[in-house]
Amino acid sequence: MTNLSLAQSYLIKAVKRLKILDLLMAEEDYSDVIREAQEIVELAQKAMLRQVGIDPPKWHDVGAIMVENRNFFPRSERRHIRKLAEISKWLRKERELAFYGDIDFIPTEEYSRRDAERAVRDARFTVEVARRVIPPPEGYPL
């Protein structure tokens, strides 16, 4: 049995959750696409932070921490850090509304296919970067 690092474990979880987005899109469940995409981005970004030696905080948006510590990331991936931070900020802002809504915000009515497509693209992009930052566990292709 391989001893997986926590960074690798988070990335595995993020990769597996990407599959959920296709099902939710097929169901036209756009608010849940937003919510799941946020969790995928959070896992992948916290995995990257762990990989470069930073213990991520217990809050949802770690984009600013990535920006502050961009020099710890591989040079080839530093150019993506700002975009990753923007993705994290946007999805964090939508997190609760997408799940719970509000008296004047019904999630199943407010989010469009376009919103969901953006969330899917952003989640996939984040996971792609994480795959380049975090080496795959032995015998476990990511």
C-alpha positions in Angstrom: 0.0 0.0 0.0 1.3 3.4 -0.9 1.5 6.1 1.7 -0.3 9.0 0.0 0.5 12.6 1.0 -2.4 14.8 2.0 -1.8 16.9 -1.1 -2.2 13.8 -3.3 -5.2 12.7 -1.4 -6.9 16.1 -1.9 -6.1 16.0 -5.6 -7.5 12.5 -6.0 -10.7 13.7 -4.4 -10.8 16.8 -6.7 -10.2 14.6 -9.8 -13.0 12.2 -8.8 -15.4 15.0 -8.1 -14.9 16.5 -11.6 -17.0 13.6 -12.9 -20.0 14.8 -10.8 -20.1 18.0 -12.8 -21.0 16.2 -16.0 -23.9 14.5 -14.3 -25.1 17.8 -12.8 -24.8 19.6 -16.2 -26.8 16.8 -17.9 -29.5 17.3 -15.2 -29.4 21.1 -15.8 -28.7 21.4 -12.1 -26.7 24.6 -12.5 -26.7 25.7 -8.9 -25.2 22.4 -7.7 -22.6 22.6 -10.5 -21.5 25.9 -8.9 -21.4 24.5 -5.5 -19.5 21.3 -6.5 -17.1 23.3 -8.6 -16.3 25.5 -5.6 -15.4 22.4 -3.5 -13.2 21.0 -6.3 -11.3 24.3 -6.6 -10.9 24.5 -2.9 -9.5 20.9 -2.6 -7.2 21.4 -5.6 -5.9 24.7 -4.3 -5.3 23.4 -0.8 -3.6 20.4 -2.3 -1.2 22.7 -4.1 -0.5 24.7 -1.0 0.3 21.6 0.9 2.5 20.4 -1.9 4.7 23.5 -1.6 4.8 23.3 2.2 2.0 25.6 3.3 -0.6 24.4 5.7 -3.8 25.9 4.3 -6.3 27.6 6.6 -9.7 26.2 7.3 -11.6 28.7 5.2 -12.8 28.3 1.7 -11.0 30.9 -0.4 -7.2 30.4 -0.3 -6.5 32.4 -3.5 -4.8 35.2 -1.6 -2.5 32.8 0.2 -1.5 31.4 -3.2 -0.7 34.8 -4.5 1.3 35.8 -1.4 3.3 32.5 -1.7 3.6 32.3 -5.5 7.4 32.0 -5.3 7.0 28.6 -3.7 5.2 27.2 -6.7 7.1 25.8 -9.7 8.1 28.6 -12.0 6.1 27.1 -14.9 2.9 27.4 -12.9 3.4 30.8 -11.3 1.8 32.5 -14.3 -1.5 30.9 -13.4 -1.6 31.9 -9.7 -3.6 35.1 -10.2 -6.2 33.4 -12.3 -6.5 30.6 -9.7 -7.1 33.3 -7.1 -9.8 34.9 -9.2 -11.5 31.6 -9.7 -11.4 30.9 -6.0 -12.8 34.3 -5.1 -15.7 34.0 -7.5 -16.7 30.5 -6.5 -16.3 31.3 -2.8 -18.7 34.2 -3.2 -21.3 32.0 -4.9 -20.8 29.0 -2.5 -23.6 29.7 0.0 -26.1 31.2 -2.5 -25.7 28.3 -4.8 -26.5 25.9 -2.0 -28.9 27.6 0.3 -30.2 30.6 -1.7 -31.9 33.4 0.1 -35.4 34.8 0.4 -35.0 36.7 -2.8 -32.5 34.3 -4.5 -33.8 30.9 -5.5 -30.6 28.9 -6.6 -32.5 26.7 -9.1 -33.8 29.8 -10.9 -30.9 32.1 -10.6 -28.0 30.2 -12.1 -27.8 29.7 -15.9 -26.1 27.2 -18.1 -23.5 29.8 -18.8 -22.7 30.2 -15.1 -22.3 26.5 -14.8 -20.1 26.2 -17.9 -17.8 28.8 -16.4 -17.6 26.9 -13.1 -16.8 23.7 -14.9 -14.1 25.3 -17.0 -12.6 26.9 -13.9 -12.7 23.7 -11.9 -11.0 21.8 -14.7 -8.4 24.4 -15.2 -7.6 24.4 -11.5 -7.3 20.6 -11.4 -5.1 20.7 -14.5 -2.7 23.1 -12.7 -2.8 21.0 -9.6 -1.9 17.9 -11.6 1.3 19.6 -12.8 2.2 20.8 -9.3 1.6 17.6 -7.4 3.3 14.4 -8.5 0.8 11.5 -8.9 1.0 8.8 -6.3 2.8 5.6 -7.3 0.5 3.4 -9.3 -2.3 5.9 -9.3 -2.5 7.9 -12.5 -4.1 11.3 -12.2 
